Amino acid sequence: MKLGFCGLGLMGAAMVQRLLKAGHEVKVWNRSREKAEPLAALGAQVVGTPSEAAEGVDGVLLCLFDAKAAEAVVFGVDGLAQAAGLKWVVDHSSIDPEATRRLAARLAQNGGADWIDAPVSGGIPGVEAGTLAIMTGGSETHMPEAEAAMRAYAGNITHMGPSGAGQATKLCNQAIVATSIAALAEAIGFAQRNNINVDKLAPALAGGWADSKPLQIFAPRMIEAQAKSIGALSTMLKDMDTLIANAQQSGAPMPVAASVQQLLRVASAMGLGQAEVSAVISVVLPEQRDAFLRQIDA
């Protein structure tokens, strides 16, 4: 399949690598071209504008920071929408469901292309293992083609409903993950202050009801900050802000998620926004803060 891909951050670059390994031809664009160059050595074609990435391809995939970035890439100067024959756009960005619906309607009016919201869960390890969970929303017309491309890095793809449904599902995911990470940070802080060997905590709980992927992945990373981040705290805070705003609009009570949102904001105020989300441990164990600040500088 011939594909375009825009947005080559940690997740986007890893996705492109998987697409190339699966045998797809991929044209890539990124706002800062230097992030695209390493992918050229793997067989990707680096282009100068989003519209070039969308020319002569079966579809285009996006992995961008927020709705503003997505709108600029699709509808801005030399945006994807200017390319003739564009059939579908898959958006892996985590953005507001209502913003997704507006962008999808605008793209349909502009040239008839489908906007498929397809946020992901599983992080960089999930991309590299080809096991991401992807929740999609939008028209099913071009879904089989889009899913065929996403299979390069996904193990579970579920169509959740009309436009915006994928993004709403991702917010449910983030509510569960963020609250789990916050509870884990508190548990490690408690263990540290009660003479427990914290290195044994995750292995000791493996197989029990407290066991989870967040426990096994993040506990060791909270105890010892790693050089390479697997997901910024600022990104999780952005998603929790979106979740709480949508909860307010829909009247959904979310007292626990709201508390976690503020816990993440405290960590951000401590200068840890660009550190890994594991850095939230620093709120309950301030002695961990310096290690995560070094992670930012690495």
C-alpha positions as a Markdown table, in Angstrom:
| # | Residue | x | y | z |
|---|---|---|---|---|
| 1 | Met | 0.0 | 0.0 | 0.0 |
| 2 | Lys | 1.1 | 3.6 | -0.7 |
| 3 | Leu | 0.8 | 5.8 | 2.3 |
| 4 | Gly | 1.5 | 9.3 | 3.6 |
| 5 | Phe | 2.4 | 9.9 | 7.2 |
| 6 | Cys | 2.6 | 13.3 | 9.0 |
| 7 | Gly | 4.0 | 13.8 | 12.5 |
| 8 | Leu | 7.2 | 12.0 | 13.4 |
| 9 | Gly | 7.5 | 12.3 | 17.1 |
| 10 | Leu | 8.4 | 9.3 | 19.2 |
| 11 | Met | 5.2 | 7.5 | 18.4 |
| 12 | Gly | 4.9 | 8.6 | 14.7 |
| 13 | Ala | 8.5 | 7.6 | 13.9 |
| 14 | Ala | 8.0 | 4.2 | 15.4 |
| 15 | Met | 4.8 | 3.7 | 13.5 |
| 16 | Val | 6.5 | 4.6 | 10.2 |
| 17 | Gln | 9.2 | 2.1 | 10.9 |
| 18 | Arg | 6.6 | -0.7 | 11.4 |
| 19 | Leu | 4.8 | 0.4 | 8.2 |
| 20 | Leu | 8.1 | 0.1 | 6.2 |
| 21 | Lys | 8.9 | -3.3 | 7.7 |
| 22 | Ala | 5.5 | -4.5 | 6.7 |
| 23 | Gly | 6.3 | -3.6 | 3.1 |
| 24 | His | 4.3 | -0.4 | 2.6 |
| 25 | Glu | 5.6 | 2.6 | 0.6 |
| 26 | Val | 5.6 | 5.6 | 2.9 |
| 27 | Lys | 6.0 | 9.3 | 2.2 |
| 28 | Val | 6.7 | 11.2 | 5.4 |
| 29 | Trp | 6.5 | 14.8 | 6.4 |
| 30 | Asn | 7.3 | 16.5 | 9.7 |
| 31 | Arg | 7.4 | 20.2 | 10.6 |
| 32 | Ser | 11.1 | 19.9 | 11.6 |
| 33 | Arg | 12.6 | 18.0 | 8.7 |
| 34 | Glu | 15.6 | 16.6 | 10.7 |
| 35 | Lys | 13.2 | 14.2 | 12.4 |
| 36 | Ala | 12.3 | 12.7 | 9.0 |
| 37 | Glu | 15.8 | 12.1 | 7.7 |
| 38 | Pro | 16.5 | 9.0 | 9.8 |
| 39 | Leu | 13.5 | 7.3 | 8.2 |
| 40 | Ala | 14.8 | 8.0 | 4.7 |
| 41 | Ala | 17.6 | 5.6 | 5.5 |
| 42 | Leu | 15.0 | 2.9 | 6.1 |
| 43 | Gly | 13.2 | 3.5 | 2.8 |
| 44 | Ala | 10.7 | 6.4 | 3.5 |
| 45 | Gln | 10.4 | 9.2 | 1.0 |
| 46 | Val | 10.8 | 12.6 | 2.8 |
| 47 | Val | 8.6 | 15.3 | 1.3 |
| 48 | Gly | 8.5 | 19.1 | 1.9 |
| 49 | Thr | 4.7 | 19.6 | 2.6 |
| 50 | Pro | 1.7 | 17.7 | 3.9 |
| 51 | Ser | 0.0 | 18.0 | 0.5 |
| 52 | Glu | 3.0 | 16.2 | -1.1 |
| 53 | Ala | 2.6 | 13.4 | 1.4 |
| 54 | Ala | -1.0 | 13.0 | 0.3 |
| 55 | Glu | -0.4 | 12.9 | -3.5 |
| 56 | Gly | -0.7 | 9.6 | -5.2 |
| 57 | Val | -1.3 | 7.5 | -2.0 |
| 58 | Asp | -4.1 | 5.2 | -0.8 |
| 59 | Gly | -4.4 | 7.2 | 2.4 |
| 60 | Val | -2.7 | 9.4 | 5.0 |
| 61 | Leu | -2.0 | 8.8 | 8.7 |
| 62 | Leu | -1.4 | 11.5 | 11.3 |
| 63 | Cys | 0.2 | 11.4 | 14.7 |
| 64 | Leu | 0.2 | 15.0 | 16.0 |
| 65 | Phe | 0.1 | 16.7 | 19.4 |
| 66 | Asp | -3.4 | 18.4 | 19.4 |
| 67 | Ala | -6.3 | 19.5 | 17.4 |
| 68 | Lys | -4.6 | 22.8 | 16.4 |
| 69 | Ala | -1.7 | 20.9 | 14.9 |
| 70 | Ala | -4.1 | 18.5 | 13.1 |
| 71 | Glu | -6.1 | 21.4 | 11.6 |
| 72 | Ala | -3.0 | 23.1 | 10.4 |
| 73 | Val | -1.6 | 20.0 | 8.7 |
| 74 | Val | -4.9 | 19.2 | 7.0 |
| 75 | Phe | -6.3 | 22.6 | 6.1 |
| 76 | Gly | -3.3 | 25.0 | 6.3 |
| 77 | Val | -1.1 | 26.2 | 3.6 |
| 78 | Asp | 0.0 | 23.2 | 1.5 |
| 79 | Gly | -2.2 | 21.0 | 3.7 |
| 80 | Leu | -3.5 | 17.5 | 3.0 |
| 81 | Ala | -6.9 | 18.8 | 1.9 |
| 82 | Gln | -5.3 | 20.4 | -1.2 |
| 83 | Ala | -4.2 | 17.0 | -2.6 |
| 84 | Ala | -6.4 | 15.7 | -5.4 |
| 85 | Gly | -7.9 | 12.3 | -4.9 |
| 86 | Leu | -7.4 | 12.0 | -1.1 |
| 87 | Lys | -9.7 | 9.2 | 0.1 |
| 88 | Trp | -9.1 | 8.9 | 3.8 |
| 89 | Val | -7.2 | 10.3 | 6.7 |
| 90 | Val | -6.4 | 8.4 | 9.9 |
| 91 | Asp | -5.8 | 10.6 | 12.9 |
| 92 | His | -3.8 | 8.9 | 15.7 |
| 93 | Ser | -3.6 | 12.1 | 17.7 |
| 94 | Ser | -5.5 | 12.3 | 21.0 |
| 95 | Ile | -7.8 | 15.3 | 20.7 |
| 96 | Asp | -11.2 | 16.5 | 21.8 |
| 97 | Pro | -14.1 | 14.4 | 20.3 |
| 98 | Glu | -16.0 | 17.5 | 19.3 |
| 99 | Ala | -13.0 | 19.0 | 17.6 |
| 100 | Thr | -12.7 | 15.7 | 15.7 |
| 101 | Arg | -16.3 | 15.9 | 14.5 |
| 102 | Arg | -15.7 | 19.5 | 13.3 |
| 103 | Leu | -12.6 | 18.5 | 11.4 |
| 104 | Ala | -14.2 | 15.4 | 9.9 |
| 105 | Ala | -17.2 | 17.5 | 8.7 |
| 106 | Arg | -14.9 | 20.1 | 7.2 |
| 107 | Leu | -12.8 | 17.5 | 5.4 |
| 108 | Ala | -15.9 | 15.8 | 4.0 |
| 109 | Gln | -17.2 | 19.2 | 2.7 |
| 110 | Asn | -13.8 | 20.1 | 1.3 |
| 111 | Gly | -13.3 | 17.1 | -1.0 |
| 112 | Gly | -15.2 | 14.1 | 0.3 |
| 113 | Ala | -12.4 | 12.3 | 2.1 |
| 114 | Asp | -13.2 | 10.3 | 5.3 |
| 115 | Trp | -11.7 | 11.4 | 8.6 |
| 116 | Ile | -11.1 | 8.3 | 10.8 |
| 117 | Asp | -10.3 | 9.2 | 14.4 |
| 118 | Ala | -8.0 | 6.4 | 15.7 |
| 119 | Pro | -6.3 | 7.2 | 19.0 |
| 120 | Val | -4.1 | 4.5 | 20.4 |
| 121 | Ser | -3.1 | 2.9 | 23.6 |
| 122 | Gly | 0.0 | 0.9 | 24.4 |
| 123 | Gly | 2.7 | 3.5 | 23.9 |
| 124 | Ile | 6.0 | 3.0 | 22.1 |
| 125 | Pro | 6.4 | -0.5 | 23.4 |
| 126 | Gly | 3.1 | -1.4 | 21.9 |
| 127 | Val | 4.1 | 0.1 | 18.5 |
| 128 | Glu | 7.4 | -1.8 | 18.5 |
| 129 | Ala | 5.7 | -5.0 | 19.4 |
| 130 | Gly | 2.8 | -4.5 | 16.9 |
| 131 | Thr | 0.3 | -4.8 | 19.8 |
| 132 | Leu | -1.3 | -1.4 | 20.0 |
| 133 | Ala | -5.0 | -1.1 | 20.9 |
| 134 | Ile | -6.7 | 1.3 | 18.4 |
| 135 | Met | -10.2 | 2.7 | 18.9 |
| 136 | Thr | -11.7 | 4.1 | 15.7 |
| 137 | Gly | -14.6 | 6.4 | 14.9 |
| 138 | Gly | -16.0 | 7.6 | 11.6 |
| 139 | Ser | -17.4 | 6.2 | 8.4 |
| 140 | Glu | -16.8 | 2.5 | 7.6 |
| 141 | Thr | -16.4 | 3.2 | 3.9 |
| 142 | His | -12.6 | 3.1 | 3.8 |
| 143 | Met | -12.2 | 1.4 | 7.2 |
| 144 | Pro | -10.9 | -1.9 | 5.7 |
| 145 | Glu | -8.1 | -0.1 | 3.9 |
| 146 | Ala | -7.2 | 2.0 | 6.9 |
| 147 | Glu | -7.2 | -1.1 | 9.1 |
| 148 | Ala | -4.9 | -2.9 | 6.7 |
| 149 | Ala | -2.4 | -0.2 | 7.2 |
| 150 | Met | -2.8 | 0.1 | 10.9 |
| 151 | Arg | -2.2 | -3.7 | 11.3 |
| 152 | Ala | 1.5 | -3.0 | 10.9 |
| 153 | Tyr | 1.6 | -1.8 | 14.5 |
| 154 | Ala | -1.8 | -2.7 | 16.0 |
| 155 | Gly | -3.0 | -6.0 | 17.7 |
| 156 | Asn | -6.5 | -4.8 | 18.4 |
| 157 | Ile | -8.6 | -2.4 | 16.3 |
| 158 | Thr | -12.2 | -1.7 | 17.3 |
| 159 | His | -14.6 | 0.5 | 15.5 |
| 160 | Met | -16.5 | 2.3 | 18.3 |
| 161 | Gly | -19.1 | 4.3 | 16.3 |
| 162 | Pro | -19.4 | 7.6 | 14.4 |
| 163 | Ser | -16.9 | 10.4 | 14.2 |
| 164 | Gly | -15.5 | 11.2 | 17.6 |
| 165 | Ala | -16.3 | 7.8 | 19.1 |
| 166 | Gly | -12.7 | 6.7 | 18.9 |
| 167 | Gln | -11.5 | 9.9 | 20.8 |
| 168 | Ala | -14.2 | 9.5 | 23.5 |
| 169 | Thr | -13.1 | 5.9 | 24.0 |
| 170 | Lys | -9.4 | 7.0 | 24.3 |
| 171 | Leu | -10.5 | 9.4 | 27.1 |
| 172 | Cys | -12.0 | 6.4 | 28.9 |
| 173 | Asn | -8.7 | 4.7 | 28.5 |
| 174 | Gln | -6.8 | 7.7 | 29.8 |
| 175 | Ala | -9.1 | 7.9 | 32.8 |
| 176 | Ile | -8.2 | 4.3 | 33.7 |
| 177 | Val | -4.5 | 4.6 | 33.0 |
| 178 | Ala | -3.9 | 7.9 | 34.7 |
| 179 | Thr | -5.8 | 6.9 | 37.9 |
| 180 | Ser | -3.8 | 3.6 | 37.9 |
| 181 | Ile | -0.5 | 5.5 | 37.6 |
| 182 | Ala | -1.5 | 7.9 | 40.4 |
| 183 | Ala | -2.6 | 5.1 | 42.7 |
| 184 | Leu | 0.7 | 3.3 | 41.9 |
| 185 | Ala | 2.7 | 6.4 | 42.8 |
| 186 | Glu | 0.9 | 6.6 | 46.2 |
| 187 | Ala | 1.5 | 2.9 | 46.8 |
| 188 | Ile | 5.2 | 3.2 | 46.1 |
| 189 | Gly | 5.4 | 6.2 | 48.4 |
| 190 | Phe | 3.6 | 4.3 | 51.1 |
| 191 | Ala | 5.9 | 1.3 | 50.6 |
| 192 | Gln | 9.0 | 3.5 | 50.8 |
| 193 | Arg | 7.9 | 4.9 | 54.2 |
| 194 | Asn | 7.0 | 1.5 | 55.6 |
| 195 | Asn | 10.3 | -0.3 | 55.2 |
| 196 | Ile | 9.2 | -2.3 | 52.2 |
| 197 | Asn | 11.7 | -3.2 | 49.5 |
| 198 | Val | 10.0 | -1.3 | 46.6 |
| 199 | Asp | 11.9 | -3.2 | 44.0 |
| 200 | Lys | 9.9 | -6.3 | 45.1 |
| 201 | Leu | 6.5 | -4.6 | 45.0 |
| 202 | Ala | 5.5 | -5.3 | 41.4 |
| 203 | Pro | 6.8 | -8.9 | 41.3 |
| 204 | Ala | 5.1 | -9.6 | 44.7 |
| 205 | Leu | 1.7 | -8.4 | 43.3 |
| 206 | Ala | 2.0 | -10.1 | 39.9 |
| 207 | Gly | -0.9 | -12.4 | 39.3 |
| 208 | Gly | -3.1 | -10.9 | 42.0 |
| 209 | Trp | -5.9 | -8.4 | 41.6 |
| 210 | Ala | -3.6 | -5.4 | 41.8 |
| 211 | Asp | -1.6 | -6.6 | 38.9 |
| 212 | Ser | -1.8 | -4.6 | 35.7 |
| 213 | Lys | 0.3 | -3.4 | 32.8 |
| 214 | Pro | 0.8 | 0.0 | 34.5 |
| 215 | Leu | 2.0 | -1.7 | 37.6 |
| 216 | Gln | 4.6 | -3.9 | 35.8 |
| 217 | Ile | 5.7 | -1.1 | 33.4 |
| 218 | Phe | 5.7 | 2.0 | 35.5 |
| 219 | Ala | 6.7 | 0.7 | 39.0 |
| 220 | Pro | 10.3 | 0.1 | 38.0 |
| 221 | Arg | 10.4 | 3.4 | 36.1 |
| 222 | Met | 9.1 | 5.3 | 39.1 |
| 223 | Ile | 11.7 | 3.7 | 41.4 |
| 224 | Glu | 14.5 | 4.5 | 39.0 |
| 225 | Ala | 14.0 | 7.1 | 36.2 |
| 226 | Gln | 15.1 | 5.8 | 32.8 |
| 227 | Ala | 17.1 | 7.7 | 30.2 |
| 228 | Lys | 14.5 | 7.2 | 27.5 |
| 229 | Ser | 10.9 | 8.4 | 28.1 |
| 230 | Ile | 7.9 | 6.3 | 27.0 |
| 231 | Gly | 5.4 | 9.1 | 27.3 |
| 232 | Ala | 5.5 | 12.7 | 28.6 |
| 233 | Leu | 3.6 | 13.8 | 31.7 |
| 234 | Ser | 2.4 | 16.9 | 29.8 |
| 235 | Thr | 0.7 | 14.6 | 27.2 |
| 236 | Met | -1.2 | 12.8 | 29.9 |
| 237 | Leu | -2.2 | 16.1 | 31.6 |
| 238 | Lys | -3.5 | 17.4 | 28.2 |
| 239 | Asp | -5.7 | 14.3 | 27.9 |
| 240 | Met | -7.0 | 14.6 | 31.4 |
| 241 | Asp | -7.8 | 18.2 | 30.8 |
| 242 | Thr | -9.8 | 17.2 | 27.8 |
| 243 | Leu | -11.5 | 14.4 | 29.7 |
| 244 | Ile | -12.6 | 16.7 | 32.6 |
| 245 | Ala | -13.8 | 19.3 | 30.1 |
| 246 | Asn | -15.9 | 16.7 | 28.3 |
| 247 | Ala | -17.2 | 15.3 | 31.6 |
| 248 | Gln | -18.3 | 18.7 | 32.6 |
| 249 | Gln | -20.1 | 19.3 | 29.3 |
| 250 | Ser | -21.9 | 15.9 | 29.5 |
| 251 | Gly | -22.6 | 15.9 | 33.2 |
| 252 | Ala | -20.5 | 12.8 | 33.9 |
| 253 | Pro | -19.3 | 12.8 | 37.6 |
| 254 | Met | -15.6 | 12.0 | 37.7 |
| 255 | Pro | -14.3 | 12.9 | 41.2 |
| 256 | Val | -11.3 | 10.5 | 41.1 |
| 257 | Ala | -10.2 | 11.5 | 37.6 |
| 258 | Ala | -10.4 | 15.2 | 38.6 |
| 259 | Ser | -8.1 | 14.6 | 41.6 |
| 260 | Val | -5.6 | 12.9 | 39.3 |
| 261 | Gln | -5.8 | 15.8 | 36.9 |
| 262 | Gln | -4.7 | 18.1 | 39.7 |
| 263 | Leu | -2.0 | 15.7 | 40.8 |
| 264 | Leu | -0.5 | 15.8 | 37.3 |
| 265 | Arg | -0.8 | 19.6 | 37.3 |
| 266 | Val | 1.2 | 19.7 | 40.6 |
| 267 | Ala | 3.9 | 17.6 | 39.0 |
| 268 | Ser | 3.9 | 19.9 | 36.0 |
| 269 | Ala | 4.3 | 22.9 | 38.2 |
| 270 | Met | 7.3 | 21.1 | 39.7 |
| 271 | Gly | 9.0 | 21.4 | 36.3 |
| 272 | Leu | 8.3 | 17.8 | 35.3 |
| 273 | Gly | 5.9 | 18.3 | 32.4 |
| 274 | Gln | 8.5 | 17.1 | 29.8 |
| 275 | Ala | 9.6 | 14.2 | 31.9 |
| 276 | Glu | 8.0 | 10.8 | 31.6 |
| 277 | Val | 4.6 | 10.4 | 33.3 |
| 278 | Ser | 6.3 | 8.2 | 35.9 |
| 279 | Ala | 7.6 | 11.5 | 37.3 |
| 280 | Val | 4.3 | 12.0 | 39.1 |
| 281 | Ile | 5.9 | 9.9 | 41.9 |
| 282 | Ser | 7.9 | 13.0 | 42.7 |
| 283 | Val | 4.7 | 14.6 | 44.3 |
| 284 | Val | 4.7 | 11.9 | 47.0 |
| 285 | Leu | 8.4 | 11.2 | 47.0 |
| 286 | Pro | 10.1 | 14.6 | 46.3 |
| 287 | Glu | 13.5 | 13.1 | 46.5 |
| 288 | Gln | 12.8 | 11.5 | 43.1 |
| 289 | Arg | 12.4 | 14.8 | 41.3 |
| 290 | Asp | 16.1 | 15.4 | 40.5 |
| 291 | Ala | 16.4 | 12.1 | 38.6 |
| 292 | Phe | 13.4 | 13.0 | 36.4 |
| 293 | Leu | 14.7 | 16.5 | 35.8 |
| 294 | Arg | 17.9 | 14.8 | 34.5 |
| 295 | Gln | 15.7 | 12.7 | 32.2 |
| 296 | Ile | 14.4 | 15.9 | 30.6 |
| 297 | Asp | 18.0 | 17.1 | 30.0 |
| 298 | Ala | 19.2 | 13.8 | 28.6 |
